[in-house]
Amino acid sequence: MKLGINGWRLCAPHTGVARYLLNVIRHWTAESSSRFSEITIYTPRPLDRALVPLPPNIRERVLGPNWPMLVWENLRLGPAADDDVLFCPSFSRPLVARGRTVVATHDVVYHVRPELFPSSVRLFYRRLYDWSDRHAALVITDGEAVKRDIVEHCGIAAEKVRVTYLAPADCFVPLADRAEAEPARLRFVGADVPFFLFVGKMSGRRSLPPLLEGFAEFKRGTGLPHRLLLVGLNPHQLDLGALTGRLGIDDSVRYSGFVDDDDLNRLYNAAEAFVMPSVYETTSLPVMEAQATGAPVICIDSAGLREITDGAALMIARLEPALLAEAMARLAGDAGLRERLRRDGLVSARRFSWRRCAAETMAVLEAAAVR
């Protein structure tokens, strides 16, 4: 039997779904499956093999041109892929597919927090993603919390949804010598001062304005020298300069776009704490990465984040600037709390591995082949 993979995300910056897919497929060696004799990853342009080192048993098939994902998925991938099972790692599947499909649905934020999105975007993607889940042989998701949301909001039978936990990449580890992180602090933060770190796409649910407001309140209330470093893509062109200027924190906030994993590991290690100001997060690779390095985590108290942190985080009840400021002040002033969260976070992170995630994902794909 043959397995196909939608590899479009691997041609874009390696955030989110791309990180997920890359870490899964690198463990799919020839011994990983007794059912699939061929594995093909389909891409709109050739992969950079220095960034995407495919196992030798996975072949790449390029289906140009390099169109936007949904256009390419339906006009190029769907007609060309003749595999028995097609793995779609990013919420949607082609409207027409020859074989069975397995869709990875990482959240249902369009259902749970629809107010975060314009109505046109919300209605289109919600319908497409729900249709994809209903017409997939099986659905993969990242935790029990999001599985419950999928079953509740999308009308998918629970036995059709399989949980495979994500994991921090192997490169995210505590540094034996913390001094190794200092050049990254100076380069990205701009000074030898403590700092809070945010990593992630600056989208609607990851609410940067409340984080900036909370940080401004923290600065006013404590007078501490801390800075805030924002790392990630800004696809909606949020005017960070206008926000920091209005709040009077221009000199204390730094923004960096995409950062490679080596520098990101150094930044996690150097940070006073990692802050995830998300109003809906059922799983979070940056939170898992931060814990794997020993960075204390501040996040919203939700079922999904309790599940992946095992409670080893400073959780706040709601996304409010005052609560964020209070949490930052508490961590900044309590070395014992930082050490406890560091220690417990490292224990939590050890529960997860990409090797196990890859094996469990392959087991779902094999099950789909015979449904």
C-alpha positions in Angstrom: 0.0 0.0 0.0 1.0 3.6 -0.6 1.0 6.6 1.8 1.0 10.2 0.6 1.7 13.3 2.6 0.7 16.9 2.0 4.0 18.6 2.4 3.0 22.2 1.4 3.7 23.5 4.9 7.4 22.5 4.7 7.9 25.0 1.9 7.0 27.8 4.2 8.8 29.0 7.4 8.9 26.2 9.9 6.4 27.3 12.5 3.3 25.5 13.8 2.1 22.8 11.5 5.5 22.7 9.6 7.3 21.9 12.9 4.8 19.2 13.7 5.0 17.5 10.3 8.8 17.8 10.1 9.3 16.2 13.5 6.9 13.3 12.6 8.2 12.3 9.3 11.9 12.4 10.3 11.1 9.3 12.4 9.4 7.4 9.6 12.1 5.1 8.6 11.7 1.9 6.5 10.9 0.0 9.7 8.2 2.3 10.8 5.3 0.6 8.9 4.5 -2.9 8.0 1.6 -1.8 5.8 3.0 1.0 3.6 5.6 0.0 1.1 5.8 3.5 -0.4 5.7 6.9 1.2 5.6 10.0 -0.9 5.6 13.6 0.3 4.0 16.1 -2.2 5.3 19.6 -2.4 4.7 22.7 -4.6 8.5 23.3 -5.0 11.6 21.3 -4.1 12.4 21.1 -0.4 15.6 22.5 1.0 17.2 19.2 2.1 19.4 21.0 4.5 16.3 22.2 6.4 14.2 19.1 5.7 16.4 16.0 5.8 13.9 13.3 4.6 14.5 9.7 5.6 15.8 7.8 2.5 12.5 5.7 2.3 10.4 8.9 1.8 10.5 10.2 -1.8 9.5 13.7 -2.7 7.2 14.5 -5.7 7.1 18.1 -6.7 3.8 19.3 -8.1 4.3 22.9 -9.2 3.5 25.7 -9.4 3.9 27.1 -5.9 0.3 28.2 -5.4 -1.4 29.1 -2.1 -2.1 26.0 0.0 -5.8 25.5 -0.6 -5.5 26.2 -4.3 -2.6 23.9 -4.7 -4.2 21.2 -2.4 -7.3 21.0 -4.6 -6.0 21.7 -8.1 -2.6 19.9 -7.9 -2.5 17.5 -4.9 -6.0 16.0 -5.1 -5.9 15.1 -8.8 -2.3 13.8 -8.7 -2.1 11.8 -5.5 -3.0 8.1 -6.1 -2.1 6.8 -2.7 -4.2 4.5 -0.6 -4.0 7.0 2.3 -3.3 10.7 2.1 -2.2 12.4 5.3 -3.2 16.1 5.5 -1.5 17.6 8.5 -3.1 21.1 8.4 -6.9 21.0 9.0 -8.1 20.5 5.5 -8.1 17.8 2.8 -8.7 18.1 -1.0 -12.4 18.2 -1.9 -11.7 15.3 -4.3 -9.2 12.6 -3.2 -8.7 9.2 -4.7 -7.9 7.3 -1.5 -8.8 7.5 2.1 -7.7 10.7 3.9 -6.5 11.4 7.5 -6.7 15.0 8.6 -4.9 16.5 11.6 -7.1 19.1 13.3 -5.1 21.0 15.9 -7.9 23.2 17.3 -11.4 24.4 16.7 -10.8 28.0 17.5 -13.3 29.1 14.8 -16.0 27.4 16.8 -14.9 28.3 20.3 -13.8 31.9 19.8 -15.5 33.0 16.5 -15.3 36.7 17.5 -11.6 36.6 16.9 -12.0 36.4 13.1 -13.8 38.3 10.4 -17.1 36.7 9.5 -16.0 35.9 5.9 -12.8 34.1 7.1 -14.6 32.4 10.0 -17.4 31.0 7.9 -15.3 29.8 5.0 -12.6 28.0 7.1 -15.0 26.7 9.7 -17.1 25.0 6.9 -14.0 23.7 5.1 -12.4 22.3 8.2 -15.6 20.7 9.5 -16.2 19.2 6.0 -12.7 17.9 6.0 -13.1 16.2 9.4 -16.5 14.7 8.4 -15.1 13.3 5.1 -11.8 11.9 6.5 -11.4 8.3 7.4 -9.9 9.3 10.7 -9.0 12.6 12.5 -5.8 13.1 14.4 -5.6 15.8 17.1 -3.1 16.8 19.8 -4.8 16.1 23.1 -7.9 15.0 25.0 -9.1 18.6 25.5 -9.2 19.4 21.8 -10.7 16.0 21.0 -13.6 16.9 23.3 -14.0 20.2 21.4 -14.0 18.5 18.0 -16.6 16.0 19.1 -18.8 18.7 20.6 -18.6 21.4 18.0 -18.0 19.5 14.8 -20.3 16.6 15.3 -17.6 14.0 14.8 -17.9 10.6 16.5 -15.4 10.2 19.4 -14.1 6.9 18.1 -13.1 8.6 14.8 -10.8 11.1 16.6 -7.4 9.8 17.7 -5.1 11.7 20.1 -1.3 11.8 19.3 0.5 14.2 21.7 3.1 16.6 20.2 6.5 17.1 21.8 9.3 19.7 22.0 12.0 19.1 19.4 15.2 17.4 20.6 17.1 20.6 20.2 15.2 22.4 23.0 17.2 21.5 26.2 18.7 23.3 29.2 22.1 24.6 28.5 24.9 23.2 30.6 26.5 26.6 30.7 23.9 29.4 30.9 26.6 31.8 29.6 26.1 30.2 26.2 22.7 32.1 26.0 24.1 35.5 26.7 25.1 36.4 23.1 21.5 35.7 22.1 20.2 37.9 24.9 22.4 40.8 23.8 21.6 40.4 20.1 17.8 40.0 20.4 17.0 41.9 23.7 19.6 44.6 23.2 20.9 44.7 26.8 22.1 42.5 29.6 18.8 42.7 31.4 16.1 40.1 32.4 13.3 39.6 29.9 10.0 37.9 29.3 9.6 36.0 26.1 6.7 35.4 23.7 7.0 33.0 20.8 4.3 32.3 18.3 2.3 33.7 15.3 0.8 37.0 16.2 -2.8 36.0 15.4 -6.2 36.8 16.9 -6.2 34.3 19.7 -2.6 35.0 20.7 -3.5 38.4 22.0 -0.5 40.7 21.9 -2.4 43.9 22.9 -3.3 42.6 26.4 0.2 41.2 26.8 1.7 44.6 25.9 -0.8 46.3 28.3 0.1 43.8 31.0 3.8 44.4 30.5 3.3 48.1 30.7 1.4 47.8 33.9 4.2 45.5 35.3 6.8 48.1 34.4 4.8 50.9 36.0 4.1 48.9 39.1 7.6 47.5 39.8 10.1 49.8 38.1 12.1 46.7 37.3 14.6 46.7 34.3 12.9 43.8 32.5 12.2 43.8 28.8 9.7 41.9 26.6 10.9 40.0 23.5 8.3 39.0 20.9 9.4 36.3 18.5 7.3 35.1 15.5 5.6 36.0 12.3 3.2 39.0 12.2 0.9 37.9 9.3 -1.8 40.5 10.0 0.7 43.4 10.3 -0.2 44.3 13.8 1.3 47.8 14.4 3.4 46.9 17.4 5.2 50.3 17.3 2.0 52.2 17.7 0.9 50.0 20.6 4.2 50.2 22.5 4.4 54.0 21.8 0.9 54.5 23.2 1.8 52.5 26.3 5.1 54.2 26.8 7.2 51.0 26.6 9.0 51.6 23.3 12.4 51.2 25.0 11.5 48.0 26.8 9.9 45.9 23.9 11.8 44.2 21.2 10.4 42.3 18.2 12.0 39.7 16.1 10.5 37.7 13.2 11.3 34.1 12.6 14.3 32.8 14.7 16.1 29.5 14.0 16.0 26.7 16.6 19.5 27.2 17.9 18.9 30.8 18.8 15.4 30.1 20.0 16.8 27.5 22.4 19.3 30.1 23.8 16.4 32.6 24.2 14.3 30.1 26.1 17.3 29.4 28.4 18.0 33.1 29.0 14.4 34.2 29.6 13.1 35.0 33.0 9.8 33.4 31.9 7.9 32.5 28.8 4.4 34.1 28.5 1.6 32.7 26.3 -1.3 35.2 26.2 -3.7 32.9 24.3 -7.4 33.0 24.9 -7.8 29.5 23.3 -4.9 27.1 23.2 -5.5 23.3 23.4 -1.9 22.5 22.8 1.2 24.8 22.3 4.5 23.8 20.9 6.2 27.0 22.3 4.9 26.2 25.8 6.2 22.7 25.5 9.5 23.9 24.1 9.9 26.5 27.0 9.3 23.8 29.6 11.8 21.5 27.9 14.5 24.2 28.4 13.5 24.9 32.0 11.9 28.3 31.3 9.1 29.1 33.7 5.7 29.5 31.9 2.9 32.0 32.4 -0.3 31.0 30.6 -4.1 31.1 30.8 -5.8 28.4 32.8 -7.5 26.1 30.3 -8.1 22.4 29.9 -5.6 22.0 27.1 -2.8 23.9 28.8 -3.3 22.1 32.1 -3.1 18.9 30.1 0.2 19.6 28.4 1.9 21.4 31.3 0.7 19.0 34.0 -0.1 22.1 36.0 3.6 23.1 36.1 3.0 26.7 35.1 1.8 29.9 36.6 -1.7 30.0 35.3 -4.1 33.0 35.4 -7.8 32.8 35.3 -8.5 35.1 32.4 -6.6 37.1 29.7 -6.5 40.4 31.5 -3.6 42.9 31.5 -3.8 43.2 35.3 -3.6 39.5 35.8 -0.7 39.2 33.4 1.1 42.1 35.2 0.6 40.4 38.5 1.9 37.1 37.3 5.0 38.7 35.8 5.7 40.6 39.0 5.2 37.5 41.1 7.7 35.5 39.0 10.2 38.4 38.8 10.2 38.7 42.6 10.3 35.0 43.6 13.4 33.1 42.7 12.0 30.0 44.5 8.9 30.0 42.4 11.0 30.3 39.2 13.1 27.3 40.3 10.1 25.2 41.2 8.4 25.9 37.8 11.7 25.2 36.1 12.1 21.9 37.8 8.5 20.8 37.4 8.4 22.0 33.8 11.3 19.8 32.9 9.6 16.8 34.4 6.4 17.6 32.5 8.3 17.9 29.2 9.8 14.5 29.6 6.3 12.9 29.1 6.3 13.7 25.4 8.5 12.6 22.5 8.4 12.9 18.7 9.4 9.3 18.3 6.2 8.2 20.2 4.1 10.8 18.3 5.4 9.5 15.0 4.7 5.9 15.9 1.2 6.7 17.1 0.5 8.8 14.0 1.7 6.0 11.7 -0.6 3.6 13.6 -3.6 5.9 12.9 -2.7 6.0 9.2 -2.4 2.3 9.0 -5.8 1.9 10.7 -7.3 4.3 8.1 -6.0 2.1 5.3 -8.3 -0.8 6.3 -11.4 1.1 7.5 
